[in-house]
Amino acid sequence: MVLKMKKLLAIVVLGLLWSGNAYAEKKFLLCKDKIIVPQNDLSNSKNEFFPSDGEVLTISYGEKITKLWANNMSSIVQFTLIDDIEDYEFEYPKNNFDASSPLLLNIKNKTFFDHKTGDVYKFINGSLNKMTLEGFLYYRIENQKIPIHSGSRTKDFLSINFKCEITKRKI
């Protein structure tokens, strides 16, 4: 009797797992910076959000909402994307499970800690166009560790315009 119950439970669990993946689709995007404002940080080094060779992002989506995250996670935040007809609107993660780097996030205040500089950035908004695969992210600096920090990315905000193309998984 116990053996039959275990088999039945295994079948139910596998059925739920398979049904959850039946409608989910994944696309891989290679995303690169187009324009970053400010172009240079306070030490006159070029600002970059994605690595110069691009970052492969995964979009996984079902019926209405999607998740976006980096495959080689460094300090890129995972966002939930809301399908808004032409664009995916970036929604800041609701909890640590939705974030790629939970130690860097203050979810309640929508802030992101830059571990390289010690600065704190607040997420303002962002979107990704479903047709052109062009997007933007906008952060405001919330707390600069040292006001004249040589490694700081910006004085008071960081605006990233980027372009993606559909690609294969890098790894």
C-alpha positions in Angstrom: 0.0 0.0 0.0 2.8 2.4 0.9 4.6 1.6 -2.3 1.5 2.4 -4.4 1.1 5.7 -2.6 4.7 6.6 -3.2 4.3 5.8 -6.9 1.1 7.8 -7.1 2.8 10.8 -5.4 5.8 10.5 -7.8 3.4 10.6 -10.8 1.6 13.6 -9.5 4.8 15.5 -8.8 6.2 14.7 -12.2 2.9 15.7 -13.8 3.0 19.1 -12.1 6.6 19.7 -13.1 5.9 18.8 -16.7 2.7 20.9 -16.9 4.5 23.9 -15.4 7.1 23.7 -18.2 4.6 23.0 -21.0 3.7 26.7 -21.5 7.1 28.3 -20.5 9.4 29.3 -23.4 12.9 30.6 -23.1 14.7 33.0 -25.4 18.3 34.0 -25.2 19.3 37.6 -25.9 22.8 39.0 -26.4 22.6 42.5 -25.0 25.1 45.3 -25.4 25.2 48.9 -24.2 24.2 51.6 -26.8 24.4 54.8 -24.7 25.2 55.3 -21.1 24.7 58.7 -19.4 27.0 59.8 -18.0 29.5 58.3 -20.5 32.4 58.4 -18.0 32.6 57.9 -14.3 34.3 60.4 -12.0 37.7 58.8 -12.7 37.1 59.4 -16.4 36.8 55.7 -17.1 34.1 54.6 -19.6 30.9 53.4 -17.9 29.5 50.1 -18.9 26.5 48.1 -17.7 26.9 45.0 -19.9 30.4 43.6 -20.6 31.9 44.9 -23.9 31.4 41.5 -25.5 27.7 41.6 -24.4 25.8 39.6 -21.8 23.5 36.8 -22.6 20.2 37.3 -20.9 17.4 34.8 -20.7 13.8 35.7 -21.1 11.4 33.0 -19.8 7.8 33.6 -20.2 4.4 32.0 -19.8 1.0 33.6 -20.2 1.5 37.1 -18.9 4.7 37.7 -16.9 8.3 37.0 -17.7 11.6 36.8 -15.9 14.8 38.3 -17.2 18.2 37.4 -15.8 21.8 37.1 -16.8 23.3 33.7 -17.5 26.7 34.7 -16.2 25.4 36.6 -13.2 27.8 39.2 -11.9 25.8 42.0 -10.4 22.9 42.2 -12.8 19.5 42.3 -11.1 16.9 39.8 -12.2 13.7 41.6 -13.1 10.1 40.5 -13.6 8.8 41.8 -16.9 5.2 42.8 -17.4 3.9 42.3 -20.9 2.6 45.8 -21.9 1.6 45.1 -25.6 4.7 46.6 -27.3 7.1 46.6 -24.4 8.1 44.5 -21.5 8.1 46.8 -18.5 10.7 46.1 -15.9 9.3 45.4 -12.4 11.8 45.4 -9.5 12.0 42.0 -7.8 9.5 41.4 -5.1 11.7 39.1 -3.0 15.2 37.5 -2.9 13.9 34.5 -5.0 13.2 36.9 -7.9 16.7 38.5 -7.8 19.9 37.2 -9.2 22.1 38.9 -6.6 20.0 39.0 -3.4 22.8 40.1 -1.2 23.1 43.4 -3.2 19.4 44.3 -3.0 17.1 46.2 -0.7 13.8 45.0 -2.2 11.6 47.3 -0.1 13.4 50.4 -1.2 14.2 49.2 -4.7 17.9 49.9 -4.2 20.9 48.1 -5.6 24.3 48.1 -3.9 27.3 48.4 -6.3 29.8 46.2 -4.6 32.6 47.6 -6.8 32.2 51.2 -5.6 30.1 50.9 -2.4 27.4 53.2 -4.0 23.7 52.5 -3.7 21.4 53.0 -6.7 17.7 53.2 -6.7 15.8 51.6 -9.6 13.5 54.2 -11.2 12.2 52.4 -14.3 13.0 50.5 -17.5 11.5 48.6 -20.4 12.4 46.4 -23.4 10.7 46.8 -26.7 9.4 43.4 -27.9 9.9 44.1 -31.6 13.2 46.0 -31.7 14.7 44.4 -28.6 15.9 47.9 -27.6 15.6 48.8 -23.9 16.6 51.1 -21.2 17.2 51.1 -17.4 17.2 54.2 -15.2 18.8 54.4 -11.8 19.3 57.3 -9.4 22.1 57.3 -6.9 20.6 57.0 -3.5 23.7 57.0 -1.3 27.3 57.5 -2.5 29.8 56.0 -0.1 32.4 58.7 -0.6 31.1 61.8 -2.5 34.3 62.2 -4.5 34.9 58.4 -4.9 37.2 57.8 -7.9 35.4 54.6 -8.9 31.9 55.9 -8.7 29.9 55.4 -11.9 28.1 58.7 -11.8 27.3 61.8 -9.9 23.6 61.4 -9.3 22.1 59.0 -11.9 22.8 56.2 -14.3 20.8 55.8 -17.6 21.5 52.7 -19.8 20.2 52.3 -23.3 20.9 48.8 -24.7 20.1 46.7 -27.7 19.7 42.9 -27.8 19.6 40.3 -30.5 18.2 36.7 -30.2 21.1 34.3 -29.8 22.0 30.9 -28.6 23.0 30.2 -25.0 26.7 31.1 -24.5 27.4 28.1 -22.2 
